[in-house]
Amino acid sequence: IPWVGQDIVEFIWGGFSVNNATLNRFFALHFVFPFVLAALALMHLIALHDSAG
């Protein structure tokens, strides 16, 4: 992505190269993401129940 691509890559990697910070970020993401999805699914079901849809 022009202009911001390198900044995005460095943010995701946690630096200029793939290292321990990168692994920690992806581990945290893989741990938290299922809980976020479950919460969103629960909110969706509650909204459907409330609207009788």
PDB file with SEQRES, HELIX, SHEET and CRYST1 records, atoms N, CA, C and O in Angstrom:
SEQRES   1 A   53  ILE PRO TRP VAL GLY GLN ASP ILE VAL GLU PHE ILE TRP          
SEQRES   2 A   53  GLY GLY PHE SER VAL ASN ASN ALA THR LEU ASN ARG PHE          
SEQRES   3 A   53  PHE ALA LEU HIS PHE VAL PHE PRO PHE VAL LEU ALA ALA          
SEQRES   4 A   53  LEU ALA LEU MET HIS LEU ILE ALA LEU HIS ASP SER ALA          
SEQRES   5 A   53  GLY                                                          
HELIX    1 AA1 GLY A    5  TRP A   13  1                                   9    
HELIX    2 AA2 ASN A   20  ASP A   50  1                                  31    
CRYST1    1.000    1.000    1.000  90.00  90.00  90.00 P 1           1          
ATOM      1  N   ILE A   1       0.866  -1.162   0.000  1.00  0.00           N  
ATOM      2  CA  ILE A   1       0.000   0.000   0.000  1.00  0.00           C  
ATOM      3  C   ILE A   1       0.912   1.224   0.000  1.00  0.00           C  
ATOM      4  O   ILE A   1       1.748   1.373   0.891  1.00  0.00           O  
ATOM      5  N   PRO A   2       0.760   2.084  -0.975  1.00  0.00           N  
ATOM      6  CA  PRO A   2       1.629   3.263  -1.037  1.00  0.00           C  
ATOM      7  C   PRO A   2       1.489   4.148   0.207  1.00  0.00           C  
ATOM      8  O   PRO A   2       0.405   4.266   0.777  1.00  0.00           O  
ATOM      9  N   TRP A   3       2.581   4.754   0.611  1.00  0.00           N  
ATOM     10  CA  TRP A   3       2.689   5.722   1.709  1.00  0.00           C  
ATOM     11  C   TRP A   3       2.561   5.110   3.099  1.00  0.00           C  
ATOM     12  O   TRP A   3       3.300   5.521   3.994  1.00  0.00           O  
ATOM     13  N   VAL A   4       1.682   4.170   3.328  1.00  0.00           N  
ATOM     14  CA  VAL A   4       1.492   3.646   4.677  1.00  0.00           C  
ATOM     15  C   VAL A   4       1.837   2.170   4.801  1.00  0.00           C  
ATOM     16  O   VAL A   4       1.823   1.631   5.908  1.00  0.00           O  
ATOM     17  N   GLY A   5       2.144   1.507   3.703  1.00  0.00           N  
ATOM     18  CA  GLY A   5       2.395   0.069   3.721  1.00  0.00           C  
ATOM     19  C   GLY A   5       3.518  -0.337   4.650  1.00  0.00           C  
ATOM     20  O   GLY A   5       3.373  -1.278   5.430  1.00  0.00           O  
ATOM     21  N   GLN A   6       4.634   0.362   4.574  1.00  0.00           N  
ATOM     22  CA  GLN A   6       5.779   0.025   5.422  1.00  0.00           C  
ATOM     23  C   GLN A   6       5.451   0.235   6.896  1.00  0.00           C  
ATOM     24  O   GLN A   6       5.868  -0.555   7.742  1.00  0.00           O  
ATOM     25  N   ASP A   7       4.708   1.292   7.208  1.00  0.00           N  
ATOM     26  CA  ASP A   7       4.310   1.540   8.599  1.00  0.00           C  
ATOM     27  C   ASP A   7       3.394   0.436   9.121  1.00  0.00           C  
ATOM     28  O   ASP A   7       3.516   0.011  10.270  1.00  0.00           O  
ATOM     29  N   ILE A   8       2.481  -0.024   8.276  1.00  0.00           N  
ATOM     30  CA  ILE A   8       1.582  -1.107   8.683  1.00  0.00           C  
ATOM     31  C   ILE A   8       2.365  -2.385   8.927  1.00  0.00           C  
ATOM     32  O   ILE A   8       2.128  -3.083   9.914  1.00  0.00           O  
ATOM     33  N   VAL A   9       3.295  -2.696   8.035  1.00  0.00           N  
ATOM     34  CA  VAL A   9       4.113  -3.901   8.184  1.00  0.00           C  
ATOM     35  C   VAL A   9       4.926  -3.840   9.471  1.00  0.00           C  
ATOM     36  O   VAL A   9       4.985  -4.823  10.209  1.00  0.00           O  
ATOM     37  N   GLU A  10       5.547  -2.713   9.746  1.00  0.00           N  
ATOM     38  CA  GLU A  10       6.345  -2.580  10.965  1.00  0.00           C  
ATOM     39  C   GLU A  10       5.470  -2.668  12.213  1.00  0.00           C  
ATOM     40  O   GLU A  10       5.909  -3.197  13.234  1.00  0.00           O  
ATOM     41  N   PHE A  11       4.245  -2.159  12.148  1.00  0.00           N  
ATOM     42  CA  PHE A  11       3.336  -2.263  13.295  1.00  0.00           C  
ATOM     43  C   PHE A  11       2.961  -3.718  13.544  1.00  0.00           C  
ATOM     44  O   PHE A  11       2.976  -4.177  14.686  1.00  0.00           O  
ATOM     45  N   ILE A  12       2.627  -4.446  12.482  1.00  0.00           N  
ATOM     46  CA  ILE A  12       2.239  -5.846  12.629  1.00  0.00           C  
ATOM     47  C   ILE A  12       3.422  -6.685  13.083  1.00  0.00           C  
ATOM     48  O   ILE A  12       3.285  -7.531  13.966  1.00  0.00           O  
ATOM     49  N   TRP A  13       4.585  -6.454  12.480  1.00  0.00           N  
ATOM     50  CA  TRP A  13       5.772  -7.238  12.826  1.00  0.00           C  
ATOM     51  C   TRP A  13       6.330  -6.852  14.189  1.00  0.00           C  
ATOM     52  O   TRP A  13       6.995  -7.664  14.832  1.00  0.00           O  
ATOM     53  N   GLY A  14       6.074  -5.636  14.640  1.00  0.00           N  
ATOM     54  CA  GLY A  14       6.645  -5.164  15.890  1.00  0.00           C  
ATOM     55  C   GLY A  14       8.068  -4.675  15.717  1.00  0.00           C  
ATOM     56  O   GLY A  14       8.815  -4.608  16.693  1.00  0.00           O  
ATOM     57  N   GLY A  15       8.458  -4.333  14.513  1.00  0.00           N  
ATOM     58  CA  GLY A  15       9.807  -3.857  14.215  1.00  0.00           C  
ATOM     59  C   GLY A  15      10.100  -4.017  12.740  1.00  0.00           C  
ATOM     60  O   GLY A  15       9.191  -4.131  11.918  1.00  0.00           O  
ATOM     61  N   PHE A  16      11.388  -4.023  12.414  1.00  0.00           N  
ATOM     62  CA  PHE A  16      11.781  -4.102  11.014  1.00  0.00           C  
ATOM     63  C   PHE A  16      11.823  -5.528  10.485  1.00  0.00           C  
ATOM     64  O   PHE A  16      11.891  -5.738   9.274  1.00  0.00           O  
ATOM     65  N   SER A  17      11.785  -6.499  11.371  1.00  0.00           N  
ATOM     66  CA  SER A  17      11.844  -7.894  10.931  1.00  0.00           C  
ATOM     67  C   SER A  17      10.958  -8.748  11.835  1.00  0.00           C  
ATOM     68  O   SER A  17      10.535  -8.314  12.907  1.00  0.00           O  
ATOM     69  N   VAL A  18      10.691  -9.959  11.384  1.00  0.00           N  
ATOM     70  CA  VAL A  18       9.903 -10.889  12.188  1.00  0.00           C  
ATOM     71  C   VAL A  18      10.777 -11.382  13.336  1.00  0.00           C  
ATOM     72  O   VAL A  18      11.861 -11.920  13.115  1.00  0.00           O  
ATOM     73  N   ASN A  19      10.300 -11.195  14.554  1.00  0.00           N  
ATOM     74  CA  ASN A  19      11.079 -11.595  15.725  1.00  0.00           C  
ATOM     75  C   ASN A  19      10.134 -12.013  16.848  1.00  0.00           C  
ATOM     76  O   ASN A  19       8.976 -12.340  16.587  1.00  0.00           O  
ATOM     77  N   ASN A  20      10.596 -12.006  18.059  1.00  0.00           N  
ATOM     78  CA  ASN A  20       9.801 -12.442  19.201  1.00  0.00           C  
ATOM     79  C   ASN A  20       8.563 -11.574  19.405  1.00  0.00           C  
ATOM     80  O   ASN A  20       7.510 -12.083  19.790  1.00  0.00           O  
ATOM     81  N   ALA A  21       8.673 -10.279  19.154  1.00  0.00           N  
ATOM     82  CA  ALA A  21       7.510  -9.398  19.300  1.00  0.00           C  
ATOM     83  C   ALA A  21       6.403  -9.800  18.333  1.00  0.00           C  
ATOM     84  O   ALA A  21       5.223  -9.749  18.679  1.00  0.00           O  
ATOM     85  N   THR A  22       6.783 -10.199  17.125  1.00  0.00           N  
ATOM     86  CA  THR A  22       5.799 -10.649  16.139  1.00  0.00           C  
ATOM     87  C   THR A  22       5.076 -11.888  16.634  1.00  0.00           C  
ATOM     88  O   THR A  22       3.850 -11.972  16.556  1.00  0.00           O  
ATOM     89  N   LEU A  23       5.831 -12.844  17.142  1.00  0.00           N  
ATOM     90  CA  LEU A  23       5.226 -14.073  17.646  1.00  0.00           C  
ATOM     91  C   LEU A  23       4.287 -13.790  18.810  1.00  0.00           C  
ATOM     92  O   LEU A  23       3.218 -14.393  18.906  1.00  0.00           O  
ATOM     93  N   ASN A  24       4.675 -12.883  19.689  1.00  0.00           N  
ATOM     94  CA  ASN A  24       3.815 -12.528  20.820  1.00  0.00           C  
ATOM     95  C   ASN A  24       2.515 -11.888  20.350  1.00  0.00           C  
ATOM     96  O   ASN A  24       1.446 -12.175  20.889  1.00  0.00           O  
ATOM     97  N   ARG A  25       2.608 -11.020  19.342  1.00  0.00           N  
ATOM     98  CA  ARG A  25       1.401 -10.364  18.826  1.00  0.00           C  
ATOM     99  C   ARG A  25       0.448 -11.379  18.214  1.00  0.00           C  
ATOM    100  O   ARG A  25      -0.755 -11.340  18.474  1.00  0.00           O  
ATOM    101  N   PHE A  26       0.981 -12.287  17.401  1.00  0.00           N  
ATOM    102  CA  PHE A  26       0.112 -13.266  16.755  1.00  0.00           C  
ATOM    103  C   PHE A  26      -0.433 -14.283  17.751  1.00  0.00           C  
ATOM    104  O   PHE A  26      -1.562 -14.748  17.595  1.00  0.00           O  
ATOM    105  N   PHE A  27       0.336 -14.632  18.759  1.00  0.00           N  
ATOM    106  CA  PHE A  27      -0.179 -15.520  19.804  1.00  0.00           C  
ATOM    107  C   PHE A  27      -1.335 -14.847  20.528  1.00  0.00           C  
ATOM    108  O   PHE A  27      -2.372 -15.470  20.753  1.00  0.00           O  
ATOM    109  N   ALA A  28      -1.167 -13.587  20.894  1.00  0.00           N  
ATOM    110  CA  ALA A  28      -2.232 -12.860  21.582  1.00  0.00           C  
ATOM    111  C   ALA A  28      -3.466 -12.760  20.694  1.00  0.00           C  
ATOM    112  O   ALA A  28      -4.589 -12.928  21.170  1.00  0.00           O  
ATOM    113  N   LEU A  29      -3.267 -12.488  19.417  1.00  0.00           N  
ATOM    114  CA  LEU A  29      -4.389 -12.396  18.487  1.00  0.00           C  
ATOM    115  C   LEU A  29      -5.131 -13.724  18.395  1.00  0.00           C  
ATOM    116  O   LEU A  29      -6.362 -13.752  18.428  1.00  0.00           O  
ATOM    117  N   HIS A  30      -4.392 -14.822  18.279  1.00  0.00           N  
ATOM    118  CA  HIS A  30      -5.021 -16.130  18.165  1.00  0.00           C  
ATOM    119  C   HIS A  30      -5.694 -16.557  19.467  1.00  0.00           C  
ATOM    120  O   HIS A  30      -6.610 -17.380  19.443  1.00  0.00           O  
ATOM    121  N   PHE A  31      -5.265 -16.023  20.579  1.00  0.00           N  
ATOM    122  CA  PHE A  31      -5.907 -16.335  21.853  1.00  0.00           C  
ATOM    123  C   PHE A  31      -7.176 -15.514  22.043  1.00  0.00           C  
ATOM    124  O   PHE A  31      -8.190 -16.047  22.494  1.00  0.00           O  
ATOM    125  N   VAL A  32      -7.140 -14.237  21.709  1.00  0.00           N  
ATOM    126  CA  VAL A  32      -8.248 -13.325  21.978  1.00  0.00           C  
ATOM    127  C   VAL A  32      -9.348 -13.419  20.920  1.00  0.00           C  
ATOM    128  O   VAL A  32     -10.526 -13.268  21.245  1.00  0.00           O  
ATOM    129  N   PHE A  33      -8.984 -13.665  19.672  1.00  0.00           N  
ATOM    130  CA  PHE A  33      -9.936 -13.617  18.563  1.00  0.00           C  
ATOM    131  C   PHE A  33     -11.139 -14.548  18.745  1.00  0.00           C  
ATOM    132  O   PHE A  33     -12.258 -14.116  18.469  1.00  0.00           O  
ATOM    133  N   PRO A  34     -10.977 -15.796  19.190  1.00  0.00           N  
ATOM    134  CA  PRO A  34     -12.162 -16.649  19.384  1.00  0.00           C  
ATOM    135  C   PRO A  34     -13.144 -16.091  20.416  1.00  0.00           C  
ATOM    136  O   PRO A  34     -14.356 -16.233  20.254  1.00  0.00           O  
ATOM    137  N   PHE A  35     -12.637 -15.466  21.463  1.00  0.00           N  
ATOM    138  CA  PHE A  35     -13.517 -14.871  22.461  1.00  0.00           C  
ATOM    139  C   PHE A  35     -14.269 -13.671  21.889  1.00  0.00           C  
ATOM    140  O   PHE A  35     -15.442 -13.464  22.198  1.00  0.00           O  
ATOM    141  N   VAL A  36     -13.600 -12.894  21.065  1.00  0.00           N  
ATOM    142  CA  VAL A  36     -14.256 -11.763  20.406  1.00  0.00           C  
ATOM    143  C   VAL A  36     -15.359 -12.272  19.482  1.00  0.00           C  
ATOM    144  O   VAL A  36     -16.467 -11.735  19.479  1.00  0.00           O  
ATOM    145  N   LEU A  37     -15.056 -13.303  18.702  1.00  0.00           N  
ATOM    146  CA  LEU A  37     -16.068 -13.876  17.811  1.00  0.00           C  
ATOM    147  C   LEU A  37     -17.252 -14.438  18.597  1.00  0.00           C  
ATOM    148  O   LEU A  37     -18.401 -14.251  18.196  1.00  0.00           O  
ATOM    149  N   ALA A  38     -16.988 -15.114  19.696  1.00  0.00           N  
ATOM    150  CA  ALA A  38     -18.068 -15.663  20.515  1.00  0.00           C  
ATOM    151  C   ALA A  38     -18.938 -14.542  21.084  1.00  0.00           C  
ATOM    152  O   ALA A  38     -20.163 -14.664  21.112  1.00  0.00           O  
ATOM    153  N   ALA A  39     -18.324 -13.466  21.532  1.00  0.00           N  
ATOM    154  CA  ALA A  39     -19.083 -12.338  22.069  1.00  0.00           C  
ATOM    155  C   ALA A  39     -19.943 -11.699  20.982  1.00  0.00           C  
ATOM    156  O   ALA A  39     -21.099 -11.355  21.228  1.00  0.00           O  
ATOM    157  N   LEU A  40     -19.389 -11.538  19.788  1.00  0.00           N  
ATOM    158  CA  LEU A  40     -20.167 -10.973  18.686  1.00  0.00           C  
ATOM    159  C   LEU A  40     -21.329 -11.885  18.301  1.00  0.00           C  
ATOM    160  O   LEU A  40     -22.429 -11.404  18.028  1.00  0.00           O  
ATOM    161  N   ALA A  41     -21.097 -13.187  18.279  1.00  0.00           N  
ATOM    162  CA  ALA A  41     -22.170 -14.129  17.958  1.00  0.00           C  
ATOM    163  C   ALA A  41     -23.265 -14.074  19.019  1.00  0.00           C  
ATOM    164  O   ALA A  41     -24.451 -14.109  18.689  1.00  0.00           O  
ATOM    165  N   LEU A  42     -22.879 -13.989  20.282  1.00  0.00           N  
ATOM    166  CA  LEU A  42     -23.855 -13.897  21.361  1.00  0.00           C  
ATOM    167  C   LEU A  42     -24.665 -12.607  21.257  1.00  0.00           C  
ATOM    168  O   LEU A  42     -25.884 -12.627  21.429  1.00  0.00           O  
ATOM    169  N   MET A  43     -24.007 -11.498  20.981  1.00  0.00           N  
ATOM    170  CA  MET A  43     -24.711 -10.229  20.813  1.00  0.00           C  
ATOM    171  C   MET A  43     -25.681 -10.303  19.635  1.00  0.00           C  
ATOM    172  O   MET A  43     -26.783  -9.759  19.699  1.00  0.00           O  
ATOM    173  N   HIS A  44     -25.273 -10.969  18.574  1.00  0.00           N  
ATOM    174  CA  HIS A  44     -26.127 -11.129  17.403  1.00  0.00           C  
ATOM    175  C   HIS A  44     -27.369 -11.951  17.754  1.00  0.00           C  
ATOM    176  O   HIS A  44     -28.482 -11.591  17.370  1.00  0.00           O  
ATOM    177  N   LEU A  45     -27.180 -13.045  18.475  1.00  0.00           N  
ATOM    178  CA  LEU A  45     -28.317 -13.874  18.869  1.00  0.00           C  
ATOM    179  C   LEU A  45     -29.266 -13.127  19.799  1.00  0.00           C  
ATOM    180  O   LEU A  45     -30.483 -13.264  19.682  1.00  0.00           O  
ATOM    181  N   ILE A  46     -28.727 -12.352  20.706  1.00  0.00           N  
ATOM    182  CA  ILE A  46     -29.567 -11.555  21.606  1.00  0.00           C  
ATOM    183  C   ILE A  46     -30.357 -10.522  20.815  1.00  0.00           C  
ATOM    184  O   ILE A  46     -31.542 -10.313  21.073  1.00  0.00           O  
ATOM    185  N   ALA A  47     -29.707  -9.876  19.853  1.00  0.00           N  
ATOM    186  CA  ALA A  47     -30.399  -8.885  19.027  1.00  0.00           C  
ATOM    187  C   ALA A  47     -31.505  -9.538  18.206  1.00  0.00           C  
ATOM    188  O   ALA A  47     -32.586  -8.967  18.057  1.00  0.00           O  
ATOM    189  N   LEU A  48     -31.245 -10.727  17.674  1.00  0.00           N  
ATOM    190  CA  LEU A  48     -32.283 -11.428  16.924  1.00  0.00           C  
ATOM    191  C   LEU A  48     -33.443 -11.825  17.831  1.00  0.00           C  
ATOM    192  O   LEU A  48     -34.603 -11.737  17.428  1.00  0.00           O  
ATOM    193  N   HIS A  49     -33.144 -12.255  19.033  1.00  0.00           N  
ATOM    194  CA  HIS A  49     -34.188 -12.655  19.976  1.00  0.00           C  
ATOM    195  C   HIS A  49     -35.046 -11.453  20.376  1.00  0.00           C  
ATOM    196  O   HIS A  49     -36.270 -11.557  20.459  1.00  0.00           O  
ATOM    197  N   ASP A  50     -34.399 -10.316  20.624  1.00  0.00           N  
ATOM    198  CA  ASP A  50     -35.127  -9.117  21.035  1.00  0.00           C  
ATOM    199  C   ASP A  50     -36.016  -8.577  19.924  1.00  0.00           C  
ATOM    200  O   ASP A  50     -37.096  -8.052  20.195  1.00  0.00           O  
ATOM    201  N   SER A  51     -35.574  -8.701  18.682  1.00  0.00           N  
ATOM    202  CA  SER A  51     -36.369  -8.175  17.570  1.00  0.00           C  
ATOM    203  C   SER A  51     -37.328  -9.219  17.007  1.00  0.00           C  
ATOM    204  O   SER A  51     -38.026  -8.961  16.026  1.00  0.00           O  
ATOM    205  N   ALA A  52     -37.362 -10.395  17.628  1.00  0.00           N  
ATOM    206  CA  ALA A  52     -38.239 -11.499  17.192  1.00  0.00           C  
ATOM    207  C   ALA A  52     -38.000 -11.849  15.735  1.00  0.00           C  
ATOM    208  O   ALA A  52     -38.940 -12.148  14.999  1.00  0.00           O  
ATOM    209  N   GLY A  53     -36.751 -11.812  15.323  1.00  0.00           N  
ATOM    210  CA  GLY A  53     -36.412 -12.102  13.928  1.00  0.00           C  
ATOM    211  C   GLY A  53     -35.998 -13.506  13.798  1.00  0.00           C  
ATOM    212  O   GLY A  53     -35.671 -13.954  12.699  1.00  0.00           O  
TER     213      GLY A  53                                                      
END                                                                             
